[in-house]
Amino acid sequence: MSKEVLPGIKQFDLSGRSAIVTGGSKGLGLAMAAGLASAGANIMLVNRNAEEGTVAAEELSSDFGIKAISFPADITSQEQTEAMAMAAIEMFGKIDILINSAGINIRGPIDEVTPEDFSKVMEVNVKGTWLCCRAVTPYMKKNSSGSIINLASTLGLVGLSNRTPYTASKGAVVQMTRALALELAPFNIKVNAICPGPFLTDMNIPIADTEEGKKFVIGATALGRWAELREIQGAAIFLASDAGSYMVGSMLTVDGGWTAR
C-alpha cells in the first residue's frame, strides 16, 4: 500500500486531541461531543448550566475513557470566551477542535417578533460564534493546526417563513465561516460549517407534533422523518479529523435530502 494512503479508520482517529464544544451539555452539542469522544478526543463542554454540564462531562468520561470537563460560560461575553480558551489550554495543553453549537431560535411573523427578540438571536448565534472563534484562534495559530466547526443550518442556505431572526443569524454564520476559512487556511486551520436539517432537539420539540411541523419534515425531507441526534456525529468526526483535511470553507448539509429538492 502506498504511504500516501492511510487505512480508512485511522483517518477518523482523534486520540490525543482536545475539543471545545459550546452548547455541549445537551442536544446536538452533546451528541457531537460524544461522537468526538468516541473517536478518542478529550472534551470541554461549554454551557450556562454548570450542573447540567458537569453531569454530561462525567458521563462522557465514564462512557469513553477520555478527559471531559464542564466550563460554565456565557458565549456572548468576550471575557468569558477568552477564559474558556485559557481553561482549555490549562487542562489539555492545546486546542485542536472548536465546535460552535450553542444557539437559540425565536419564531414568529416579523410583525410579532420584537426587535429585542431579533437582537437576542443575533447576539447568541452570531456574536457568540464569532467570539468563540476569536478566542481560540491565537492558540491554533501558535500550533499551526486546528479545526473550527460552526453550526449553521439549512435555514442559512434556504428560507422559511416566520423565521427571520434565525435565518438571518444562520446566514451570517455561513458567511462568517467562509470568510474565516480563507483567513485561517494559511495557518493550517480548517474552518467549516455543518448545516443540520430537522433534528428533534429541544428547540424543535414544540413544533414536532403540530401540523406545521409534520408538513415541514415529512413534506420537505426526502427521508420523510426527523433526524436522530446520533446522525450528526459522523459529520462532526469527519470535519474534526484527518479525514476532512482538504475541507475548507464548506457547508456540510445533514438534512435528510431537504435542500436537494
Phi, psi and omega in degrees: 000137178300144177294343179281349183252114178271144172306135187310314185295328181294331182294337183261004183284126180246018181303131178085356179265158182236142184227141169255130178234112177278153186060032193270002184270353180198174174059217182297325180299312179293322178299316179291321177300317178295322178297313179296320179296322179295336178268002173108359183282146169277147193231135164250120176266125181249126183199169179275333183268100186298318182294315179298318180293321180296316179299315180297318180296318178298322179293320178296316179299316181292317185286325190240357177067031179245170174278129177221132179228159175251138178230107179288128181200153171263112186289351177274001180256123177301316181300317184284327177289325176291323176294323176302311181296318179297320179295322178295320178296317180296325183279315189249343181088348181194165174236111180267327189221137170234126172245117179268091184254344182297134179189163177226164180219128173238118186259158173146160175300151186299331180275001176246333175285134183273159174303326178294321176300313181300314181297322181296317179295316180294323181300314182282307189287327183258300181298318180299316177297315181298316181295321179292319175300316181297322184292324184271341186305314181301323181288321177292321177298319181299324180269356182053039176193159177157163177223121176251126180239113178266141175269102173269228180185157170300335178281003166268352182248327179229166183262165174204134183296155179064028181225030187302317179296314184292313181296322177297318181292318183284330172297322177294321178296321177301311182289325174300318180299314180297314182295316181290328177300317179291324182291321188260349179304321179298343179260013180064032176250121180271132175235122180220173177226147169258134179247089181288149171268219185279091172267145182275071178267174177303329181293329184258347180306321181300336182252000187300319184261008177276161178299321178298315182296317180294318178294320181299317185274304186293323182278336187260334183260144178295327180278345174066034180202164171289150176279146172275148184304324181298340185283358174269345190293319182299319180296319181294315179297317180302308183290331181280339189258180177293342178298332180255030187295340180252015178265115180219126178070025183266150172250102184269109182276134175232083195223014177065018179090013182298309183282358175282343182281000000 
